[in-house]
Amino acid sequence: MRRIIAAAGALSLTVLALTACATPSSGSESCTRDVSGSTALDLIDVTDTEVGTKPAVALSAPVHVDGLAARDAVTGDGRAITSDAQDVVFDLTVLDGSSGAPIAASGYTGTLSEVYPLDSWEATFPGLVDALHCATEGSRVVMALGPDEVTADTRARFGMTEDATTVVVLDLQKVYLAAADGADQFNDRPGMPSVVLAPDGRPGIVIPDNAPPSDLAVEVLKKGDGPEVTGDVPVRVHYTGVTWADEKVFDSTWGRGAQPMELDSTVPGFADALRGQTVGSQILVVIPPDQGYSDTAQGAIPANSTLVFVVDILGLDAAS
């Protein structure tokens, strides 16, 4: 049977406050890139260097826009940004549109180690977040951000006037999945929990009325076609964990951002469940006490608890 069940069939069950079921797609085919161009962008001259290499940017005249204008100078063929909460890696060069003076630039180190959720930029460059909707990994995006697209505090910190336009050239080097996007898998082991998915991929876990398995139990709910998790580099995941006995969520990354994990820093059952899985996969894991926290209470987890996790494998981080 499929462990991912329709929400309609689970309304009579305890489903952790979820009432919808859908399988989100994180591929570029699910996204339509729609950016608002402007003739003002023609005033931005960008040296045609390789994406990921610092470009030379100059303005042939002052640039002014009232809102947001953006275009893809280079269109990558990688994964698309389908959610503001996705983790991304990019380099950017920022200029004052009035004077052409450089304001800031990232390091362009090529290490792909600076990973941030896209929506973390809402507090400084909200227009940047909008400009990257459906942008694809490997793209170079040229954008002009009007006064309302950059916060007043940010403009003040850069010494820009209140009505200044901010010019940004951004190289989108890596896009992590928003949620597991692998192919649904068939599972028929009796007595295992079932999973309900919200439209954004957030899982709810339904615990059956039977005793938990005594050994580590792992089921692949979705099989991704990405690289394998070996433990050599951190794996970036979304997860929700509940205790079998009381069916209560003790931890979840959904709503606070995906997390990088070193396998050797997790409980043995969690590490063993992830090792050998592939990016894009979603797995259901039941961890007995001897492979979890054993007879030691851990925060909201009572001693001798059987733990249940649904884990979405979103990508692999760069090596430390």
Backbone torsions as a table, in degrees:
resi	resn	phi	psi	omega
1	MET	NA	158.7	174.1
2	ARG	-83.2	132.8	179.6
3	ARG	-75.5	-26.2	178.9
4	ILE	-82.2	112.4	-173.6
5	ILE	-108.3	158.3	177.4
6	ALA	-70.1	141.2	-178.4
7	ALA	-62.1	-33.9	-177.8
8	ALA	-60.7	-31.1	-179.8
9	GLY	-84.1	-1.9	-176.5
10	ALA	-118.0	9.5	-175.2
11	LEU	-64.5	-26.2	-179.6
12	SER	-86.6	0.3	-177.4
13	LEU	-105.6	169.6	175.9
14	THR	-84.0	108.6	-169.3
15	VAL	-121.1	26.2	171.1
16	LEU	54.1	44.2	170.9
17	ALA	67.5	27.0	176.6
18	LEU	-115.8	137.9	-178.1
19	THR	-132.0	14.1	179.2
20	ALA	-133.7	156.6	-179.6
21	CYS	-137.8	125.7	175.3
22	ALA	-160.1	157.8	177.0
23	THR	-108.4	107.2	-177.8
24	PRO	-70.9	152.9	174.6
25	SER	-113.0	135.6	-179.4
26	SER	-109.9	9.5	-179.7
27	GLY	-85.2	163.0	-177.2
28	SER	-66.0	-21.2	-179.5
29	GLU	-67.6	-15.8	-178.8
30	SER	-92.8	3.7	-170.9
31	CYS	-129.6	141.0	174.9
32	THR	-114.3	117.7	-179.5
33	ARG	-76.2	119.9	-176.9
34	ASP	-137.9	92.7	-179.8
35	VAL	-109.5	149.9	-176.9
36	SER	-93.5	106.5	179.9
37	GLY	-78.1	169.8	179.0
38	SER	-159.7	147.6	176.1
39	THR	-62.8	-20.4	177.4
40	ALA	-60.2	-28.1	-179.9
41	LEU	-67.4	-22.9	178.4
42	ASP	-67.6	-15.5	-179.9
43	LEU	-85.3	-4.7	-178.9
44	ILE	-100.1	113.5	-178.8
45	ASP	-100.3	120.1	-177.4
46	VAL	-119.1	122.2	176.5
47	THR	-61.6	134.0	-174.6
48	ASP	-78.1	77.0	176.1
49	THR	-102.3	167.6	179.9
50	GLU	-65.3	140.4	176.1
51	VAL	-57.2	130.5	-176.6
52	GLY	100.4	-9.8	174.8
53	THR	-106.3	136.4	-174.7
54	LYS	-59.5	123.3	-179.6
55	PRO	-86.0	158.3	168.3
56	ALA	-91.4	124.3	-176.2
57	VAL	-122.0	130.4	178.0
58	ALA	-141.3	153.6	178.8
59	LEU	-107.9	130.8	178.4
60	SER	-81.0	-11.9	176.1
61	ALA	-165.7	163.7	176.0
62	PRO	-56.5	140.8	-178.9
63	VAL	-108.0	128.7	176.5
64	HIS	-138.9	129.6	171.6
65	VAL	-134.1	152.0	178.0
66	ASP	-86.1	-26.2	-178.0
67	GLY	-128.4	-126.1	-178.3
68	LEU	-115.9	132.3	172.7
69	ALA	-132.6	136.0	-178.1
70	ALA	-153.6	152.0	173.2
71	ARG	-149.0	155.0	176.9
72	ASP	-92.3	107.0	175.7
73	ALA	-69.6	-34.0	172.7
74	VAL	-132.7	132.9	178.4
75	THR	-106.7	115.0	179.7
76	GLY	-78.5	164.5	-178.8
77	ASP	-110.1	18.8	-179.0
78	GLY	-91.8	-161.6	-176.6
79	ARG	-65.3	145.2	-179.6
80	ALA	-93.0	152.5	171.5
81	ILE	-82.4	112.4	-178.5
82	THR	-112.1	-4.9	-178.4
83	SER	-146.4	138.6	176.6
84	ASP	-64.6	-17.9	-178.7
85	ALA	-87.2	-2.4	-179.2
86	GLN	-66.0	147.3	173.7
87	ASP	-83.1	139.3	-177.1
88	VAL	-140.3	161.4	171.1
89	VAL	-127.5	124.0	175.5
90	PHE	-147.6	159.9	169.6
91	ASP	-113.2	150.6	-178.8
92	LEU	-147.8	153.3	173.7
93	THR	-123.1	131.7	-173.7
94	VAL	-122.0	134.6	178.8
95	LEU	-131.2	155.4	170.7
96	ASP	-78.6	119.2	-177.5
97	GLY	-65.7	-23.6	-178.9
98	SER	-75.9	-43.7	-174.6
99	SER	-106.9	-18.1	-173.9
100	GLY	79.3	3.2	-178.1
101	ALA	-71.7	137.2	175.6
102	PRO	-66.5	140.1	-179.1
103	ILE	-109.0	-47.2	-176.3
104	ALA	-160.7	159.2	175.1
105	ALA	-156.6	147.2	176.2
106	SER	-83.1	-177.6	-169.8
107	GLY	-81.3	-21.3	-177.3
108	TYR	50.9	47.6	-177.3
109	THR	-82.1	-21.6	-178.1
110	GLY	78.5	6.0	-176.7
111	THR	-83.0	-18.0	-179.1
112	LEU	58.9	29.5	-175.7
113	SER	-96.5	-13.2	-179.1
114	GLU	-92.8	93.8	-175.1
115	VAL	-106.6	129.3	179.7
116	TYR	-138.9	146.1	167.8
117	PRO	-66.8	137.2	-176.5
118	LEU	-55.8	-40.6	-174.9
119	ASP	-70.2	-6.7	174.5
120	SER	-68.0	-15.6	178.8
121	TRP	-86.8	-4.1	178.7
122	GLU	-60.5	-30.1	-175.4
123	ALA	-76.4	-12.3	-179.5
124	THR	-125.8	-49.0	-176.6
125	PHE	-127.0	70.3	-178.5
126	PRO	-58.6	-33.2	178.9
127	GLY	-65.6	-30.3	177.7
128	LEU	-62.0	-41.2	179.6
129	VAL	-61.9	-45.3	179.0
130	ASP	-64.0	-37.2	-176.9
131	ALA	-68.0	-20.0	-177.0
132	LEU	-97.9	3.7	179.1
133	HIS	-60.6	122.5	179.8
134	CYS	70.2	8.3	172.6
135	ALA	-66.3	151.2	-174.0
136	THR	-111.8	148.9	177.5
137	GLU	-54.1	134.6	-178.2
138	GLY	95.8	3.2	-177.8
139	SER	-91.1	152.7	166.9
140	ARG	-114.3	119.8	-174.8
141	VAL	-111.7	125.4	175.6
142	VAL	-102.1	127.4	-176.0
143	MET	-138.8	148.9	171.9
144	ALA	-120.1	123.6	-174.1
145	LEU	-110.1	118.2	178.2
146	GLY	-68.5	176.0	-175.2
147	PRO	-55.3	-35.1	-178.4
148	ASP	-82.2	-6.5	-177.9
149	GLU	-94.5	-3.4	174.9
150	VAL	-132.5	133.4	-175.5
151	THR	-66.1	152.2	-179.2
152	ALA	-59.9	-39.2	179.0
153	ASP	-62.1	-39.2	-179.7
154	THR	-67.0	-45.2	178.3
155	ARG	-61.2	-41.7	179.7
156	ALA	-63.4	-40.6	-179.8
157	ARG	-63.2	-33.3	179.3
158	PHE	-87.9	-0.8	179.7
159	GLY	73.4	28.7	-178.8
160	MET	-95.6	152.6	177.9
161	THR	-73.1	164.9	-175.6
162	GLU	-63.0	-31.7	-176.2
163	ASP	-101.9	14.5	-175.5
164	ALA	-71.8	148.6	170.8
165	THR	-95.4	138.9	178.9
166	THR	-104.3	126.4	179.0
167	VAL	-99.8	131.4	-179.0
168	VAL	-131.9	132.0	169.2
169	VAL	-115.1	118.0	-169.9
170	LEU	-123.5	128.3	175.2
171	ASP	-102.6	112.2	-177.4
172	LEU	-88.5	102.4	-169.2
173	GLN	-94.7	-27.0	179.2
174	LYS	-152.6	138.3	177.2
175	VAL	-127.4	121.7	176.1
176	TYR	-84.7	158.0	175.3
177	LEU	-62.8	149.3	172.0
178	ALA	-80.7	-31.2	179.4
179	ALA	-161.6	164.6	178.0
180	ALA	-57.4	136.1	-177.3
181	ASP	-126.6	16.9	-177.9
182	GLY	-73.4	175.6	-179.0
183	ALA	-75.0	136.6	177.9
184	ASP	-60.4	139.4	-176.8
185	GLN	-113.9	154.7	178.6
186	PHE	-92.6	129.8	177.5
187	ASN	-133.4	137.9	-177.1
188	ASP	-132.0	17.0	178.8
189	ARG	-72.5	124.6	-178.7
190	PRO	-72.8	155.1	172.5
191	GLY	80.5	9.9	179.7
192	MET	-93.9	153.8	175.5
193	PRO	-62.7	160.9	173.2
194	SER	-112.3	163.4	-173.1
195	VAL	-127.9	135.1	174.9
196	VAL	-114.7	132.2	-178.5
197	LEU	-110.2	133.9	170.3
198	ALA	-78.8	167.4	-178.1
199	PRO	-56.7	-29.8	179.8
200	ASP	-86.9	3.6	179.5
201	GLY	95.8	-5.1	-179.6
202	ARG	-63.8	127.9	-175.6
203	PRO	-93.0	147.8	163.3
204	GLY	-115.0	148.0	-172.8
205	ILE	-118.9	127.1	179.8
206	VAL	-107.4	114.0	-178.5
207	ILE	-86.8	130.8	179.9
208	PRO	-76.3	165.5	-179.8
209	ASP	-88.4	62.1	175.5
210	ASN	-150.2	170.4	179.0
211	ALA	-69.5	148.9	179.4
212	PRO	-72.9	158.1	174.6
213	PRO	-63.3	148.6	-177.2
214	SER	-86.1	-16.2	178.7
215	ASP	-113.1	162.9	176.2
216	LEU	-57.0	128.8	-179.2
217	ALA	-124.8	127.4	-177.2
218	VAL	-130.5	129.0	173.2
219	GLU	-126.2	136.0	175.0
220	VAL	-88.6	113.3	-179.9
221	LEU	-84.8	-38.1	174.8
222	LYS	-132.0	136.2	-178.2
223	LYS	-106.6	112.2	179.2
224	GLY	-84.7	162.1	-179.3
225	ASP	-110.5	20.3	179.6
226	GLY	-86.2	-173.0	-179.2
227	PRO	-65.4	161.4	-175.5
228	GLU	-84.3	144.0	173.5
229	VAL	-81.8	115.4	-179.1
230	THR	-110.3	-19.0	-174.7
231	GLY	92.5	-5.9	178.6
232	ASP	-71.5	-30.1	177.5
233	VAL	-129.9	158.6	179.1
234	PRO	-62.5	147.1	175.6
235	VAL	-108.1	136.2	-178.5
236	ARG	-99.4	126.9	-171.3
237	VAL	-137.6	157.8	157.8
238	HIS	-107.2	141.7	176.7
239	TYR	-149.7	155.4	168.0
240	THR	-129.3	133.1	-179.8
241	GLY	-122.4	135.3	175.9
242	VAL	-130.1	157.6	172.2
243	THR	-91.3	138.2	-176.7
244	TRP	-61.5	-44.0	-171.1
245	ALA	-65.2	-44.8	-175.3
246	ASP	-110.1	-2.4	175.7
247	GLU	59.2	28.5	-178.8
248	LYS	-101.2	139.6	175.4
249	VAL	-71.3	123.0	176.7
250	PHE	-103.2	-16.0	176.9
251	ASP	-165.3	146.0	175.9
252	SER	-157.3	137.3	175.8
253	THR	-84.1	-17.4	-178.4
254	TRP	-65.3	126.7	-177.7
255	GLY	97.4	-16.7	177.0
256	ARG	-125.0	-2.8	174.6
257	GLY	109.9	143.4	177.3
258	ALA	-60.3	156.3	-174.5
259	GLN	-125.5	139.0	169.7
260	PRO	-81.2	141.8	-177.8
261	MET	-134.3	132.2	168.7
262	GLU	-89.6	124.3	-174.7
263	LEU	-61.0	-32.5	-178.0
264	ASP	-78.2	0.2	177.4
265	SER	-107.9	6.2	179.3
266	THR	-107.2	171.9	176.7
267	VAL	-65.4	152.5	-173.7
268	PRO	-55.7	-41.4	-177.7
269	GLY	-65.1	-37.1	179.0
270	PHE	-67.2	-44.7	-179.9
271	ALA	-63.4	-45.0	-179.1
272	ASP	-64.0	-33.0	-179.7
273	ALA	-69.8	-36.1	-177.1
274	LEU	-83.2	-31.7	-175.7
275	ARG	-63.0	127.0	-179.4
276	GLY	93.7	-11.3	176.3
277	GLN	-77.1	171.9	-175.6
278	THR	-121.5	151.4	177.4
279	VAL	-60.4	136.0	-175.3
280	GLY	99.2	-8.4	-178.1
281	SER	-87.2	153.3	170.1
282	GLN	-122.1	130.5	-177.4
283	ILE	-125.7	148.5	173.6
284	LEU	-107.1	126.5	-174.9
285	VAL	-128.3	130.2	171.1
286	VAL	-113.9	118.7	-173.6
287	ILE	-111.7	116.0	177.8
288	PRO	-70.2	161.6	-175.5
289	PRO	-54.5	-37.1	-175.6
290	ASP	-71.7	-11.1	174.6
291	GLN	-114.1	9.8	176.0
292	GLY	-116.1	-115.2	-178.3
293	TYR	-104.5	6.9	174.1
294	SER	55.3	-132.2	-174.9
295	ASP	-95.0	20.3	179.3
296	THR	-110.2	125.4	174.9
297	ALA	-67.6	144.8	-178.0
298	GLN	-135.3	97.0	-178.1
299	GLY	60.7	-121.1	-179.7
300	ALA	-81.8	1.2	-178.1
301	ILE	-96.5	117.2	177.3
302	PRO	-66.6	160.6	175.0
303	ALA	-61.1	149.1	176.6
304	ASN	61.2	35.5	-179.6
305	SER	-89.2	139.8	165.2
306	THR	-86.4	128.8	-175.1
307	LEU	-105.3	142.9	176.9
308	VAL	-124.6	127.3	179.1
309	PHE	-125.0	143.4	160.8
310	VAL	-112.7	123.5	-172.7
311	VAL	-122.6	126.4	171.2
312	ASP	-101.3	125.2	-178.2
313	ILE	-94.9	109.4	-168.9
314	LEU	-97.5	-21.0	-179.7
315	GLY	164.5	172.5	177.4
316	LEU	-111.2	135.3	177.6
317	ASP	-79.0	163.7	172.8
318	ALA	-67.1	152.5	178.6
319	ALA	-63.2	146.2	-179.7
320	SER	-63.1	NA	NA
